[in-house]
Amino acid sequence: MVLSDMASMRLIEDVYAYHGGLPLGCMYCVQGVKIVIFITGLCGDKCFYCPVSSQRLYKDVMYVDEEPLETIDDVIEEAYNIGAEGASITGGDPLLRLKRTIKVIKALKEVFGEDFHIHLYTSGRFLTVDVLVELERTGLDELRIHPTTQELWSRVELAVKHSRSLDVGVEVPVFPDKVEELWKMMLWLDRIGVKFINLNEAEVSEHNVEQIMSRNYSMAKGRPVIKGSEEAAIELVKRATRHGLKMKVHYCPARFKDYVQMRLRLIRKAMRLAKYYENVTRDGMLEYFEVLHGVEDKVLADIGEATGGKLLLPTRLAREMGLMGRIVRRYPSLRGRGLPIEIESVSKKSYDAA
């Protein structure tokens, strides 16, 4: 349902709000056709609100779509698995591992072509003109800067001034007591020619909950986000429309990332990796029926897969035959890993069935 009380402000109920359209990188997210590359957990900042888990933050580890990343081939494989049309490179701060980041961008562009859209997140702390030129030369399409201190806002101006083909934007969490401060910054960003600003709902995680609560913020009822963050962000989108800002202003709620973007990506991946006896669930998991008691039936074995003394069959067929066993749901991964912690809330791995 689309609600609109202004000419160019759009509020998509329970999804997102925007003024002036969506940044191109966000359009790929909305469609679920983007892979997420966590290039390193190393970071030069200590933001109290950082939601990155302790298993990743300040550690030089790599992931692609929640799976541990070992080689660049893993990145290429994952992009192929979901039929990706774009990628985001995040961290930590990717600029702390610039050579690695450049190598990944080059590989994706070489394999999938120049139209494969890539955007990168950074605080700007390690951004220089030389780094900017190298990223642009390599093929980066969009730079999203998250200034963590007042002094780092100058890096946004540096990026706008010296980039030739990059879309330069800003991405920040919204705190309900910082609306006026952020609005003044938005007016400045619009004046210097920033293409967009993404306003994120401030998330509460196991890693940052103590720091957030110690600053007198409270958690929204039934949701792991800061109370009032959404209302503040939507108010800023409305102001952008009233004042006719030239830059795009986009509000992205946490629930959209968790239950829309991730689910769409899982569904695309599951559809491409499903075995002939597996069904793709609405949560993007691969489902099959595991017969618990041996069935010596060649016809059934041909319909499903006999492996490790078990018979795996299409769920519907097994139910129609009244077979005893259990329904299993697995994360769509070629490497056979279990369900990553980050998406356990999206779907259960398996459950028993008569």
C-alpha positions, 0 to 999 in steps of 0.5 A, a space after each residue: 500500500 502506498 501512502 502519499 501526503 506530498 507530491 514527491 514523498 513516497 511512504 511504502 507501508 512497512 517497507 521504506 520511504 523516499 524523496 526523489 527516487 531510490 539510489 541505484 544501489 538500493 534498487 538492486 537491494 529492493 529486488 534481492 539481486 545484490 550480494 553483500 561482501 563483508 570484506 573485513 571487520 577491521 575499522 578505525 572507529 568505535 561507534 557505540 551504535 555499531 550492530 556488527 557482531 563481535 565475531 566480525 568486528 575488529 577481526 580481519 575476516 571475510 563473508 559473502 552473504 553470511 557465509 565465510 569467504 575464503 577466496 575470490 572464487 567464493 564471491 563469484 560463485 555466490 554472485 552466480 548462485 543468486 543471479 546477482 546484478 550487483 554487490 555491496 562491499 562493507 565492513 568494518 571499513 573496506 579501505 583498510 584492506 584496499 588491495 583486497 577490495 580492489 581485487 574483488 571489484 576487478 574480478 566482479 567487473 571482469 566476470 559479470 561485465 561493466 553493468 554489474 553495479 558495485 557500491 562500497 561503504 566507508 567512514 571516509 577516515 581513510 579516504 584520500 584523493 588517490 584512493 578515490 581515483 583508484 576506486 573509480 578507475 577500478 570500476 566502483 559505481 557508488 560510494 556511501 560514506 558514513 561520517 562517524 565524527 564531525 571532522 569526517 564530514 569533510 571527506 564527503 566534500 572531498 569525494 564530491 569534488 574529486 569524483 568524476 563518475 562515482 555517485 557519492 552518497 551518505 548513509 547514517 542511522 537516525 537517532 530521535 534526539 538528533 533530528 535537527 542536527 541531521 537536518 542541518 547536515 542534509 541541507 549542507 549535503 544538498 548544497 555541495 552536490 551529494 547525490 543521495 542520503 540513506 537514513 537507516 533505522 537505528 538497530 539494537 543488537 547483542 553487540 551494541 545494546 548496553 552502549 545504546 541503553 546507557 545513552 538513555 535510548 529505549 528499544 521499540 516494542 517487539 522490535 530490535 530498533 531504537 524507539 522513535 528512529 523510524 518516526 524521526 527518519 520519516 519526518 526528515 524525508 517529509 522535510 526534504 520534500 517540503 524544501 525541495 532538496 535536489 538529492 535523493 533521500 531514502 529511509 530504510 527500516 531494519 525490518 526491510 533488510 531482515 525480512 524482504 531484502 534477505 528473503 528475496 536473495 535467499 529465494 533467488 539462490 534457492 531456485 538456482 540451487 534446488 535439487 530436483 526433489 527439493 521445494 523452495 519455501 516462501 522463506 527461501 529455504 530448500 525443503 525435502 522429506 527424509 525417510 527415517 526408516 529404510 525404503 528398499 524401493 528403486 522407483 522411489 530412489 529414482 524419484 528422490 536421492 538415496 544417500 548415507 542410508 537415507 532416502 530423500 524425497 519431495 515432501 508432497 510425494 512422501 506425505 501422499 504415500 504416508 511415509 514416516 520421516 521428517 521434513 528438512 529445510 536447509 540453507 541453499 549453499 553448495 558447501 553444505 554449511 549449516 544455517 548462518 546465525 545471521 539468518 536463523 530468524 528468517 527460517 528454521 532449519 528443520 522440523 519433525 513430521 509424522 
